[in-house]
Amino acid sequence: MRKVNLLRCDVARDASMQDLFSELRDTRVALSQAYARFNAVCAPELVDACVYEINAELSRYDYLLRQIKERSGEAVYKTCSEGVAKWG
């Protein structure tokens, strides 16, 4: 698998890319905070809530990363509803 340097794309001139990178950074912070909360709670109900929050933040992070890759012209792995993998 080839590594992609997303910072090489011309972000400074593209406001929408700047917004995506900003949202990605904010989501990474929120994910870190969600993991910290998960490590601090003891009640089973709160553990469930933390797991839900972590999964939601991971989904958002994956979505934003796919959007950045698509806009930078990189191939992005997609999964169809039938479970067939394809490259978009």
PDB file with one MODEL, atoms N, CA, C and O in Angstrom:
MODEL        1
ATOM      1  N   MET A   1       0.846  -1.172   0.000  1.00  0.00           N
ATOM      2  CA  MET A   1       0.000   0.000   0.000  1.00  0.00           C
ATOM      3  C   MET A   1       0.893   1.237   0.000  1.00  0.00           C
ATOM      4  O   MET A   1       1.889   1.294   0.721  1.00  0.00           O
ATOM      5  N   ARG A   2       0.534   2.206  -0.800  1.00  0.00           N
ATOM      6  CA  ARG A   2       1.304   3.425  -0.959  1.00  0.00           C
ATOM      7  C   ARG A   2       0.891   4.446   0.096  1.00  0.00           C
ATOM      8  O   ARG A   2      -0.297   4.642   0.354  1.00  0.00           O
ATOM      9  N   LYS A   3       1.893   5.101   0.709  1.00  0.00           N
ATOM     10  CA  LYS A   3       1.601   6.163   1.659  1.00  0.00           C
ATOM     11  C   LYS A   3       1.267   7.433   0.897  1.00  0.00           C
ATOM     12  O   LYS A   3       1.848   7.712  -0.151  1.00  0.00           O
ATOM     13  N   VAL A   4       0.331   8.197   1.430  1.00  0.00           N
ATOM     14  CA  VAL A   4      -0.126   9.417   0.781  1.00  0.00           C
ATOM     15  C   VAL A   4       0.206  10.604   1.673  1.00  0.00           C
ATOM     16  O   VAL A   4      -0.137  10.618   2.855  1.00  0.00           O
ATOM     17  N   ASN A   5       0.874  11.598   1.102  1.00  0.00           N
ATOM     18  CA  ASN A   5       1.147  12.824   1.834  1.00  0.00           C
ATOM     19  C   ASN A   5       0.065  13.833   1.487  1.00  0.00           C
ATOM     20  O   ASN A   5       0.139  14.506   0.459  1.00  0.00           O
ATOM     21  N   LEU A   6      -0.937  13.932   2.345  1.00  0.00           N
ATOM     22  CA  LEU A   6      -2.064  14.814   2.075  1.00  0.00           C
ATOM     23  C   LEU A   6      -1.685  16.278   2.222  1.00  0.00           C
ATOM     24  O   LEU A   6      -2.386  17.150   1.708  1.00  0.00           O
ATOM     25  N   LEU A   7      -0.599  16.561   2.908  1.00  0.00           N
ATOM     26  CA  LEU A   7      -0.200  17.942   3.104  1.00  0.00           C
ATOM     27  C   LEU A   7       0.456  18.529   1.868  1.00  0.00           C
ATOM     28  O   LEU A   7       0.658  19.741   1.790  1.00  0.00           O
ATOM     29  N   ARG A   8       0.794  17.679   0.893  1.00  0.00           N
ATOM     30  CA  ARG A   8       1.398  18.169  -0.336  1.00  0.00           C
ATOM     31  C   ARG A   8       0.405  18.900  -1.221  1.00  0.00           C
ATOM     32  O   ARG A   8       0.805  19.740  -2.027  1.00  0.00           O
ATOM     33  N   CYS A   9      -0.883  18.600  -1.089  1.00  0.00           N
ATOM     34  CA  CYS A   9      -1.870  19.283  -1.920  1.00  0.00           C
ATOM     35  C   CYS A   9      -1.937  20.752  -1.495  1.00  0.00           C
ATOM     36  O   CYS A   9      -1.616  21.089  -0.355  1.00  0.00           O
ATOM     37  N   ASP A  10      -2.347  21.601  -2.397  1.00  0.00           N
ATOM     38  CA  ASP A  10      -2.325  23.041  -2.161  1.00  0.00           C
ATOM     39  C   ASP A  10      -3.512  23.448  -1.300  1.00  0.00           C
ATOM     40  O   ASP A  10      -4.546  23.881  -1.808  1.00  0.00           O
ATOM     41  N   VAL A  11      -3.347  23.302   0.013  1.00  0.00           N
ATOM     42  CA  VAL A  11      -4.421  23.566   0.957  1.00  0.00           C
ATOM     43  C   VAL A  11      -4.601  25.065   1.172  1.00  0.00           C
ATOM     44  O   VAL A  11      -5.718  25.529   1.401  1.00  0.00           O
ATOM     45  N   ALA A  12      -3.523  25.814   1.101  1.00  0.00           N
ATOM     46  CA  ALA A  12      -3.576  27.235   1.428  1.00  0.00           C
ATOM     47  C   ALA A  12      -4.545  27.999   0.531  1.00  0.00           C
ATOM     48  O   ALA A  12      -5.156  28.970   0.978  1.00  0.00           O
ATOM     49  N   ARG A  13      -4.697  27.583  -0.716  1.00  0.00           N
ATOM     50  CA  ARG A  13      -5.567  28.298  -1.639  1.00  0.00           C
ATOM     51  C   ARG A  13      -6.982  27.730  -1.690  1.00  0.00           C
ATOM     52  O   ARG A  13      -7.847  28.302  -2.354  1.00  0.00           O
ATOM     53  N   ASP A  14      -7.227  26.645  -1.021  1.00  0.00           N
ATOM     54  CA  ASP A  14      -8.533  25.994  -1.081  1.00  0.00           C
ATOM     55  C   ASP A  14      -9.207  26.063   0.290  1.00  0.00           C
ATOM     56  O   ASP A  14      -8.842  25.326   1.206  1.00  0.00           O
ATOM     57  N   ALA A  15     -10.184  26.947   0.421  1.00  0.00           N
ATOM     58  CA  ALA A  15     -10.854  27.150   1.707  1.00  0.00           C
ATOM     59  C   ALA A  15     -11.595  25.898   2.168  1.00  0.00           C
ATOM     60  O   ALA A  15     -11.634  25.605   3.363  1.00  0.00           O
ATOM     61  N   SER A  16     -12.186  25.154   1.224  1.00  0.00           N
ATOM     62  CA  SER A  16     -12.919  23.951   1.620  1.00  0.00           C
ATOM     63  C   SER A  16     -11.971  22.888   2.173  1.00  0.00           C
ATOM     64  O   SER A  16     -12.329  22.158   3.097  1.00  0.00           O
ATOM     65  N   MET A  17     -10.764  22.798   1.612  1.00  0.00           N
ATOM     66  CA  MET A  17      -9.775  21.851   2.148  1.00  0.00           C
ATOM     67  C   MET A  17      -9.312  22.298   3.531  1.00  0.00           C
ATOM     68  O   MET A  17      -9.104  21.467   4.414  1.00  0.00           O
ATOM     69  N   GLN A  18      -9.150  23.602   3.722  1.00  0.00           N
ATOM     70  CA  GLN A  18      -8.778  24.106   5.044  1.00  0.00           C
ATOM     71  C   GLN A  18      -9.846  23.737   6.067  1.00  0.00           C
ATOM     72  O   GLN A  18      -9.535  23.335   7.188  1.00  0.00           O
ATOM     73  N   ASP A  19     -11.106  23.876   5.668  1.00  0.00           N
ATOM     74  CA  ASP A  19     -12.208  23.512   6.563  1.00  0.00           C
ATOM     75  C   ASP A  19     -12.179  22.026   6.897  1.00  0.00           C
ATOM     76  O   ASP A  19     -12.386  21.638   8.047  1.00  0.00           O
ATOM     77  N   LEU A  20     -11.920  21.194   5.888  1.00  0.00           N
ATOM     78  CA  LEU A  20     -11.862  19.749   6.124  1.00  0.00           C
ATOM     79  C   LEU A  20     -10.724  19.390   7.071  1.00  0.00           C
ATOM     80  O   LEU A  20     -10.907  18.580   7.980  1.00  0.00           O
ATOM     81  N   PHE A  21      -9.545  19.991   6.865  1.00  0.00           N
ATOM     82  CA  PHE A  21      -8.417  19.720   7.751  1.00  0.00           C
ATOM     83  C   PHE A  21      -8.708  20.209   9.166  1.00  0.00           C
ATOM     84  O   PHE A  21      -8.313  19.562  10.136  1.00  0.00           O
ATOM     85  N   SER A  22      -9.387  21.334   9.292  1.00  0.00           N
ATOM     86  CA  SER A  22      -9.754  21.854  10.605  1.00  0.00           C
ATOM     87  C   SER A  22     -10.733  20.909  11.300  1.00  0.00           C
ATOM     88  O   SER A  22     -10.578  20.614  12.485  1.00  0.00           O
ATOM     89  N   GLU A  23     -11.736  20.436  10.568  1.00  0.00           N
ATOM     90  CA  GLU A  23     -12.694  19.478  11.133  1.00  0.00           C
ATOM     91  C   GLU A  23     -12.009  18.172  11.509  1.00  0.00           C
ATOM     92  O   GLU A  23     -12.336  17.567  12.530  1.00  0.00           O
ATOM     93  N   LEU A  24     -11.053  17.734  10.680  1.00  0.00           N
ATOM     94  CA  LEU A  24     -10.325  16.500  10.973  1.00  0.00           C
ATOM     95  C   LEU A  24      -9.527  16.655  12.266  1.00  0.00           C
ATOM     96  O   LEU A  24      -9.498  15.748  13.097  1.00  0.00           O
ATOM     97  N   ARG A  25      -8.882  17.806  12.428  1.00  0.00           N
ATOM     98  CA  ARG A  25      -8.111  18.070  13.649  1.00  0.00           C
ATOM     99  C   ARG A  25      -9.040  18.089  14.862  1.00  0.00           C
ATOM    100  O   ARG A  25      -8.726  17.496  15.894  1.00  0.00           O
ATOM    101  N   ASP A  26     -10.187  18.770  14.740  1.00  0.00           N
ATOM    102  CA  ASP A  26     -11.148  18.828  15.847  1.00  0.00           C
ATOM    103  C   ASP A  26     -11.690  17.443  16.190  1.00  0.00           C
ATOM    104  O   ASP A  26     -11.888  17.119  17.361  1.00  0.00           O
ATOM    105  N   THR A  27     -11.926  16.638  15.175  1.00  0.00           N
ATOM    106  CA  THR A  27     -12.428  15.279  15.390  1.00  0.00           C
ATOM    107  C   THR A  27     -11.379  14.422  16.082  1.00  0.00           C
ATOM    108  O   THR A  27     -11.710  13.602  16.938  1.00  0.00           O
ATOM    109  N   ARG A  28     -10.111  14.607  15.713  1.00  0.00           N
ATOM    110  CA  ARG A  28      -9.029  13.865  16.365  1.00  0.00           C
ATOM    111  C   ARG A  28      -8.959  14.226  17.851  1.00  0.00           C
ATOM    112  O   ARG A  28      -8.738  13.354  18.690  1.00  0.00           O
ATOM    113  N   VAL A  29      -9.147  15.507  18.179  1.00  0.00           N
ATOM    114  CA  VAL A  29      -9.161  15.940  19.580  1.00  0.00           C
ATOM    115  C   VAL A  29     -10.358  15.327  20.309  1.00  0.00           C
ATOM    116  O   VAL A  29     -10.220  14.824  21.424  1.00  0.00           O
ATOM    117  N   ALA A  30     -11.530  15.372  19.675  1.00  0.00           N
ATOM    118  CA  ALA A  30     -12.736  14.795  20.288  1.00  0.00           C
ATOM    119  C   ALA A  30     -12.576  13.296  20.510  1.00  0.00           C
ATOM    120  O   ALA A  30     -13.039  12.763  21.519  1.00  0.00           O
ATOM    121  N   LEU A  31     -11.926  12.619  19.578  1.00  0.00           N
ATOM    122  CA  LEU A  31     -11.690  11.183  19.718  1.00  0.00           C
ATOM    123  C   LEU A  31     -10.754  10.902  20.889  1.00  0.00           C
ATOM    124  O   LEU A  31     -10.973   9.965  21.657  1.00  0.00           O
ATOM    125  N   SER A  32      -9.725  11.708  21.017  1.00  0.00           N
ATOM    126  CA  SER A  32      -8.802  11.557  22.141  1.00  0.00           C
ATOM    127  C   SER A  32      -9.524  11.771  23.471  1.00  0.00           C
ATOM    128  O   SER A  32      -9.282  11.042  24.434  1.00  0.00           O
ATOM    129  N   GLN A  33     -10.403  12.761  23.526  1.00  0.00           N
ATOM    130  CA  GLN A  33     -11.173  13.023  24.739  1.00  0.00           C
ATOM    131  C   GLN A  33     -12.144  11.882  25.033  1.00  0.00           C
ATOM    132  O   GLN A  33     -12.355  11.527  26.193  1.00  0.00           O
ATOM    133  N   ALA A  34     -12.730  11.311  23.991  1.00  0.00           N
ATOM    134  CA  ALA A  34     -13.656  10.189  24.179  1.00  0.00           C
ATOM    135  C   ALA A  34     -12.920   8.978  24.751  1.00  0.00           C
ATOM    136  O   ALA A  34     -13.443   8.292  25.628  1.00  0.00           O
ATOM    137  N   TYR A  35     -11.705   8.714  24.255  1.00  0.00           N
ATOM    138  CA  TYR A  35     -10.911   7.615  24.809  1.00  0.00           C
ATOM    139  C   TYR A  35     -10.551   7.890  26.269  1.00  0.00           C
ATOM    140  O   TYR A  35     -10.568   6.974  27.090  1.00  0.00           O
ATOM    141  N   ALA A  36     -10.230   9.132  26.597  1.00  0.00           N
ATOM    142  CA  ALA A  36      -9.898   9.482  27.982  1.00  0.00           C
ATOM    143  C   ALA A  36     -11.104   9.266  28.896  1.00  0.00           C
ATOM    144  O   ALA A  36     -10.963   8.749  30.004  1.00  0.00           O
ATOM    145  N   ARG A  37     -12.298   9.664  28.425  1.00  0.00           N
ATOM    146  CA  ARG A  37     -13.518   9.430  29.219  1.00  0.00           C
ATOM    147  C   ARG A  37     -13.762   7.936  29.407  1.00  0.00           C
ATOM    148  O   ARG A  37     -14.135   7.494  30.493  1.00  0.00           O
ATOM    149  N   PHE A  38     -13.550   7.160  28.342  1.00  0.00           N
ATOM    150  CA  PHE A  38     -13.736   5.713  28.417  1.00  0.00           C
ATOM    151  C   PHE A  38     -12.826   5.109  29.486  1.00  0.00           C
ATOM    152  O   PHE A  38     -13.239   4.231  30.244  1.00  0.00           O
ATOM    153  N   ASN A  39     -11.590   5.588  29.537  1.00  0.00           N
ATOM    154  CA  ASN A  39     -10.631   5.066  30.514  1.00  0.00           C
ATOM    155  C   ASN A  39     -10.950   5.495  31.942  1.00  0.00           C
ATOM    156  O   ASN A  39     -10.464   4.883  32.893  1.00  0.00           O
ATOM    157  N   ALA A  40     -11.765   6.545  32.102  1.00  0.00           N
ATOM    158  CA  ALA A  40     -12.040   7.076  33.431  1.00  0.00           C
ATOM    159  C   ALA A  40     -13.351   6.581  34.045  1.00  0.00           C
ATOM    160  O   ALA A  40     -13.521   6.672  35.261  1.00  0.00           O
ATOM    161  N   VAL A  41     -14.276   6.064  33.246  1.00  0.00           N
ATOM    162  CA  VAL A  41     -15.594   5.695  33.783  1.00  0.00           C
ATOM    163  C   VAL A  41     -15.597   4.277  34.340  1.00  0.00           C
ATOM    164  O   VAL A  41     -14.785   3.432  33.961  1.00  0.00           O
ATOM    165  N   CYS A  42     -16.537   4.046  35.253  1.00  0.00           N
ATOM    166  CA  CYS A  42     -16.667   2.722  35.868  1.00  0.00           C
ATOM    167  C   CYS A  42     -18.053   2.115  35.666  1.00  0.00           C
ATOM    168  O   CYS A  42     -18.186   0.895  35.575  1.00  0.00           O
ATOM    169  N   ALA A  43     -19.071   2.943  35.596  1.00  0.00           N
ATOM    170  CA  ALA A  43     -20.446   2.452  35.474  1.00  0.00           C
ATOM    171  C   ALA A  43     -20.671   1.847  34.091  1.00  0.00           C
ATOM    172  O   ALA A  43     -20.286   2.442  33.084  1.00  0.00           O
ATOM    173  N   PRO A  44     -21.297   0.663  34.035  1.00  0.00           N
ATOM    174  CA  PRO A  44     -21.524  -0.001  32.742  1.00  0.00           C
ATOM    175  C   PRO A  44     -22.288   0.862  31.737  1.00  0.00           C
ATOM    176  O   PRO A  44     -22.012   0.822  30.538  1.00  0.00           O
ATOM    177  N   GLU A  45     -23.256   1.646  32.240  1.00  0.00           N
ATOM    178  CA  GLU A  45     -24.017   2.507  31.331  1.00  0.00           C
ATOM    179  C   GLU A  45     -23.116   3.559  30.694  1.00  0.00           C
ATOM    180  O   GLU A  45     -23.266   3.886  29.516  1.00  0.00           O
ATOM    181  N   LEU A  46     -22.189   4.081  31.474  1.00  0.00           N
ATOM    182  CA  LEU A  46     -21.275   5.096  30.950  1.00  0.00           C
ATOM    183  C   LEU A  46     -20.254   4.485  29.994  1.00  0.00           C
ATOM    184  O   LEU A  46     -19.831   5.133  29.036  1.00  0.00           O
ATOM    185  N   VAL A  47     -19.863   3.250  30.252  1.00  0.00           N
ATOM    186  CA  VAL A  47     -18.950   2.565  29.333  1.00  0.00           C
ATOM    187  C   VAL A  47     -19.624   2.417  27.976  1.00  0.00           C
ATOM    188  O   VAL A  47     -19.004   2.665  26.942  1.00  0.00           O
ATOM    189  N   ASP A  48     -20.893   2.014  27.979  1.00  0.00           N
ATOM    190  CA  ASP A  48     -21.640   1.888  26.722  1.00  0.00           C
ATOM    191  C   ASP A  48     -21.717   3.221  25.987  1.00  0.00           C
ATOM    192  O   ASP A  48     -21.543   3.277  24.770  1.00  0.00           O
ATOM    193  N   ALA A  49     -21.978   4.292  26.732  1.00  0.00           N
ATOM    194  CA  ALA A  49     -22.066   5.619  26.122  1.00  0.00           C
ATOM    195  C   ALA A  49     -20.721   6.035  25.528  1.00  0.00           C
ATOM    196  O   ALA A  49     -20.675   6.633  24.453  1.00  0.00           O
ATOM    197  N   CYS A  50     -19.644   5.725  26.213  1.00  0.00           N
ATOM    198  CA  CYS A  50     -18.306   6.071  25.713  1.00  0.00           C
ATOM    199  C   CYS A  50     -17.963   5.278  24.455  1.00  0.00           C
ATOM    200  O   CYS A  50     -17.380   5.819  23.515  1.00  0.00           O
ATOM    201  N   VAL A  51     -18.320   4.010  24.438  1.00  0.00           N
ATOM    202  CA  VAL A  51     -18.073   3.189  23.250  1.00  0.00           C
ATOM    203  C   VAL A  51     -18.851   3.743  22.065  1.00  0.00           C
ATOM    204  O   VAL A  51     -18.327   3.812  20.953  1.00  0.00           O
ATOM    205  N   TYR A  52     -20.090   4.135  22.298  1.00  0.00           N
ATOM    206  CA  TYR A  52     -20.910   4.732  21.242  1.00  0.00           C
ATOM    207  C   TYR A  52     -20.255   6.017  20.727  1.00  0.00           C
ATOM    208  O   TYR A  52     -20.175   6.242  19.519  1.00  0.00           O
ATOM    209  N   GLU A  53     -19.790   6.850  21.652  1.00  0.00           N
ATOM    210  CA  GLU A  53     -19.146   8.114  21.273  1.00  0.00           C
ATOM    211  C   GLU A  53     -17.860   7.870  20.485  1.00  0.00           C
ATOM    212  O   GLU A  53     -17.601   8.555  19.495  1.00  0.00           O
ATOM    213  N   ILE A  54     -17.060   6.906  20.915  1.00  0.00           N
ATOM    214  CA  ILE A  54     -15.817   6.580  20.205  1.00  0.00           C
ATOM    215  C   ILE A  54     -16.128   6.112  18.789  1.00  0.00           C
ATOM    216  O   ILE A  54     -15.482   6.542  17.833  1.00  0.00           O
ATOM    217  N   ASN A  55     -17.119   5.232  18.654  1.00  0.00           N
ATOM    218  CA  ASN A  55     -17.488   4.749  17.316  1.00  0.00           C
ATOM    219  C   ASN A  55     -17.990   5.877  16.424  1.00  0.00           C
ATOM    220  O   ASN A  55     -17.690   5.905  15.231  1.00  0.00           O
ATOM    221  N   ALA A  56     -18.752   6.804  16.994  1.00  0.00           N
ATOM    222  CA  ALA A  56     -19.249   7.942  16.214  1.00  0.00           C
ATOM    223  C   ALA A  56     -18.091   8.822  15.753  1.00  0.00           C
ATOM    224  O   ALA A  56     -18.067   9.254  14.601  1.00  0.00           O
ATOM    225  N   GLU A  57     -17.142   9.091  16.627  1.00  0.00           N
ATOM    226  CA  GLU A  57     -15.990   9.931  16.267  1.00  0.00           C
ATOM    227  C   GLU A  57     -15.106   9.231  15.235  1.00  0.00           C
ATOM    228  O   GLU A  57     -14.583   9.879  14.329  1.00  0.00           O
ATOM    229  N   LEU A  58     -14.937   7.920  15.367  1.00  0.00           N
ATOM    230  CA  LEU A  58     -14.152   7.176  14.375  1.00  0.00           C
ATOM    231  C   LEU A  58     -14.812   7.221  13.003  1.00  0.00           C
ATOM    232  O   LEU A  58     -14.132   7.368  11.987  1.00  0.00           O
ATOM    233  N   SER A  59     -16.130   7.096  12.974  1.00  0.00           N
ATOM    234  CA  SER A  59     -16.855   7.174  11.702  1.00  0.00           C
ATOM    235  C   SER A  59     -16.691   8.551  11.078  1.00  0.00           C
ATOM    236  O   SER A  59     -16.463   8.665   9.874  1.00  0.00           O
ATOM    237  N   ARG A  60     -16.805   9.587  11.882  1.00  0.00           N
ATOM    238  CA  ARG A  60     -16.627  10.952  11.381  1.00  0.00           C
ATOM    239  C   ARG A  60     -15.205  11.159  10.875  1.00  0.00           C
ATOM    240  O   ARG A  60     -15.004  11.769   9.825  1.00  0.00           O
ATOM    241  N   TYR A  61     -14.221  10.660  11.609  1.00  0.00           N
ATOM    242  CA  TYR A  61     -12.819  10.797  11.207  1.00  0.00           C
ATOM    243  C   TYR A  61     -12.579  10.105   9.864  1.00  0.00           C
ATOM    244  O   TYR A  61     -11.938  10.669   8.977  1.00  0.00           O
ATOM    245  N   ASP A  62     -13.095   8.888   9.717  1.00  0.00           N
ATOM    246  CA  ASP A  62     -12.942   8.154   8.454  1.00  0.00           C
ATOM    247  C   ASP A  62     -13.593   8.898   7.299  1.00  0.00           C
ATOM    248  O   ASP A  62     -13.028   8.980   6.208  1.00  0.00           O
ATOM    249  N   TYR A  63     -14.784   9.440   7.538  1.00  0.00           N
ATOM    250  CA  TYR A  63     -15.490  10.193   6.500  1.00  0.00           C
ATOM    251  C   TYR A  63     -14.672  11.413   6.064  1.00  0.00           C
ATOM    252  O   TYR A  63     -14.483  11.643   4.870  1.00  0.00           O
ATOM    253  N   LEU A  64     -14.194  12.183   7.027  1.00  0.00           N
ATOM    254  CA  LEU A  64     -13.423  13.384   6.693  1.00  0.00           C
ATOM    255  C   LEU A  64     -12.137  13.029   5.961  1.00  0.00           C
ATOM    256  O   LEU A  64     -11.752  13.719   5.017  1.00  0.00           O
ATOM    257  N   LEU A  65     -11.474  11.970   6.381  1.00  0.00           N
ATOM    258  CA  LEU A  65     -10.245  11.544   5.720  1.00  0.00           C
ATOM    259  C   LEU A  65     -10.520  11.123   4.280  1.00  0.00           C
ATOM    260  O   LEU A  65      -9.738  11.440   3.384  1.00  0.00           O
ATOM    261  N   ARG A  66     -11.623  10.412   4.049  1.00  0.00           N
ATOM    262  CA  ARG A  66     -12.004  10.042   2.678  1.00  0.00           C
ATOM    263  C   ARG A  66     -12.278  11.275   1.827  1.00  0.00           C
ATOM    264  O   ARG A  66     -11.879  11.334   0.664  1.00  0.00           O
ATOM    265  N   GLN A  67     -12.964  12.265   2.411  1.00  0.00           N
ATOM    266  CA  GLN A  67     -13.260  13.493   1.674  1.00  0.00           C
ATOM    267  C   GLN A  67     -11.975  14.217   1.277  1.00  0.00           C
ATOM    268  O   GLN A  67     -11.861  14.709   0.155  1.00  0.00           O
ATOM    269  N   ILE A  68     -11.024  14.282   2.179  1.00  0.00           N
ATOM    270  CA  ILE A  68      -9.751  14.945   1.892  1.00  0.00           C
ATOM    271  C   ILE A  68      -9.008  14.204   0.791  1.00  0.00           C
ATOM    272  O   ILE A  68      -8.470  14.819  -0.129  1.00  0.00           O
ATOM    273  N   LYS A  69      -8.982  12.886   0.889  1.00  0.00           N
ATOM    274  CA  LYS A  69      -8.286  12.103  -0.132  1.00  0.00           C
ATOM    275  C   LYS A  69      -8.953  12.247  -1.492  1.00  0.00           C
ATOM    276  O   LYS A  69      -8.265  12.372  -2.505  1.00  0.00           O
ATOM    277  N   GLU A  70     -10.270  12.233  -1.529  1.00  0.00           N
ATOM    278  CA  GLU A  70     -10.983  12.377  -2.802  1.00  0.00           C
ATOM    279  C   GLU A  70     -10.713  13.733  -3.433  1.00  0.00           C
ATOM    280  O   GLU A  70     -10.507  13.830  -4.643  1.00  0.00           O
ATOM    281  N   ARG A  71     -10.713  14.768  -2.622  1.00  0.00           N
ATOM    282  CA  ARG A  71     -10.479  16.114  -3.162  1.00  0.00           C
ATOM    283  C   ARG A  71      -9.033  16.335  -3.571  1.00  0.00           C
ATOM    284  O   ARG A  71      -8.745  17.203  -4.395  1.00  0.00           O
ATOM    285  N   SER A  72      -8.129  15.560  -3.003  1.00  0.00           N
ATOM    286  CA  SER A  72      -6.722  15.705  -3.382  1.00  0.00           C
ATOM    287  C   SER A  72      -6.371  14.807  -4.559  1.00  0.00           C
ATOM    288  O   SER A  72      -5.221  14.781  -4.997  1.00  0.00           O
ATOM    289  N   GLY A  73      -7.356  14.065  -5.078  1.00  0.00           N
ATOM    290  CA  GLY A  73      -7.139  13.239  -6.261  1.00  0.00           C
ATOM    291  C   GLY A  73      -6.608  11.852  -5.980  1.00  0.00           C
ATOM    292  O   GLY A  73      -6.164  11.168  -6.902  1.00  0.00           O
ATOM    293  N   GLU A  74      -6.642  11.422  -4.746  1.00  0.00           N
ATOM    294  CA  GLU A  74      -6.159  10.090  -4.390  1.00  0.00           C
ATOM    295  C   GLU A  74      -7.298   9.083  -4.499  1.00  0.00           C
ATOM    296  O   GLU A  74      -8.460   9.411  -4.258  1.00  0.00           O
ATOM    297  N   ALA A  75      -6.950   7.863  -4.863  1.00  0.00           N
ATOM    298  CA  ALA A  75      -7.946   6.788  -4.911  1.00  0.00           C
ATOM    299  C   ALA A  75      -8.359   6.447  -3.485  1.00  0.00           C
ATOM    300  O   ALA A  75      -7.524   6.383  -2.582  1.00  0.00           O
ATOM    301  N   VAL A  76      -9.628   6.235  -3.299  1.00  0.00           N
ATOM    302  CA  VAL A  76     -10.155   5.942  -1.973  1.00  0.00           C
ATOM    303  C   VAL A  76     -10.889   4.615  -2.022  1.00  0.00           C
ATOM    304  O   VAL A  76     -11.675   4.369  -2.936  1.00  0.00           O
ATOM    305  N   TYR A  77     -10.636   3.761  -1.043  1.00  0.00           N
ATOM    306  CA  TYR A  77     -11.279   2.460  -0.948  1.00  0.00           C
ATOM    307  C   TYR A  77     -12.714   2.640  -0.490  1.00  0.00           C
ATOM    308  O   TYR A  77     -12.971   3.290   0.524  1.00  0.00           O
ATOM    309  N   LYS A  78     -13.637   2.073  -1.225  1.00  0.00           N
ATOM    310  CA  LYS A  78     -15.053   2.164  -0.875  1.00  0.00           C
ATOM    311  C   LYS A  78     -15.643   0.762  -0.786  1.00  0.00           C
ATOM    312  O   LYS A  78     -15.222  -0.142  -1.508  1.00  0.00           O
ATOM    313  N   THR A  79     -16.605   0.586   0.087  1.00  0.00           N
ATOM    314  CA  THR A  79     -17.296  -0.688   0.211  1.00  0.00           C
ATOM    315  C   THR A  79     -18.746  -0.489  -0.199  1.00  0.00           C
ATOM    316  O   THR A  79     -19.437   0.388   0.319  1.00  0.00           O
ATOM    317  N   CYS A  80     -19.191  -1.303  -1.122  1.00  0.00           N
ATOM    318  CA  CYS A  80     -20.583  -1.232  -1.574  1.00  0.00           C
ATOM    319  C   CYS A  80     -21.476  -1.935  -0.559  1.00  0.00           C
ATOM    320  O   CYS A  80     -20.992  -2.648   0.320  1.00  0.00           O
ATOM    321  N   SER A  81     -22.776  -1.729  -0.689  1.00  0.00           N
ATOM    322  CA  SER A  81     -23.712  -2.351   0.238  1.00  0.00           C
ATOM    323  C   SER A  81     -23.710  -3.871   0.107  1.00  0.00           C
ATOM    324  O   SER A  81     -24.066  -4.576   1.052  1.00  0.00           O
ATOM    325  N   GLU A  82     -23.310  -4.380  -1.062  1.00  0.00           N
ATOM    326  CA  GLU A  82     -23.255  -5.827  -1.256  1.00  0.00           C
ATOM    327  C   GLU A  82     -21.980  -6.428  -0.669  1.00  0.00           C
ATOM    328  O   GLU A  82     -21.808  -7.647  -0.679  1.00  0.00           O
ATOM    329  N   GLY A  83     -21.090  -5.584  -0.160  1.00  0.00           N
ATOM    330  CA  GLY A  83     -19.844  -6.072   0.404  1.00  0.00           C
ATOM    331  C   GLY A  83     -18.732  -6.196  -0.613  1.00  0.00           C
ATOM    332  O   GLY A  83     -17.655  -6.697  -0.287  1.00  0.00           O
ATOM    333  N   VAL A  84     -18.963  -5.755  -1.838  1.00  0.00           N
ATOM    334  CA  VAL A  84     -17.945  -5.821  -2.876  1.00  0.00           C
ATOM    335  C   VAL A  84     -17.070  -4.583  -2.767  1.00  0.00           C
ATOM    336  O   VAL A  84     -17.575  -3.462  -2.709  1.00  0.00           O
ATOM    337  N   ALA A  85     -15.791  -4.781  -2.739  1.00  0.00           N
ATOM    338  CA  ALA A  85     -14.865  -3.656  -2.636  1.00  0.00           C
ATOM    339  C   ALA A  85     -14.547  -3.113  -4.015  1.00  0.00           C
ATOM    340  O   ALA A  85     -14.407  -3.868  -4.978  1.00  0.00           O
ATOM    341  N   LYS A  86     -14.435  -1.806  -4.098  1.00  0.00           N
ATOM    342  CA  LYS A  86     -14.025  -1.189  -5.356  1.00  0.00           C
ATOM    343  C   LYS A  86     -13.246   0.082  -5.049  1.00  0.00           C
ATOM    344  O   LYS A  86     -13.302   0.600  -3.934  1.00  0.00           O
ATOM    345  N   TRP A  87     -12.541   0.566  -6.017  1.00  0.00           N
ATOM    346  CA  TRP A  87     -11.762   1.792  -5.871  1.00  0.00           C
ATOM    347  C   TRP A  87     -12.477   2.902  -6.588  1.00  0.00           C
ATOM    348  O   TRP A  87     -12.900   2.743  -7.733  1.00  0.00           O
ATOM    349  N   GLY A  88     -12.615   4.041  -5.915  1.00  0.00           N
ATOM    350  CA  GLY A  88     -13.327   5.172  -6.502  1.00  0.00           C
ATOM    351  C   GLY A  88     -12.412   6.294  -6.871  1.00  0.00           C
ATOM    352  O   GLY A  88     -12.867   7.320  -7.378  1.00  0.00           O
TER     353      GLY A  88
ENDMDL
END
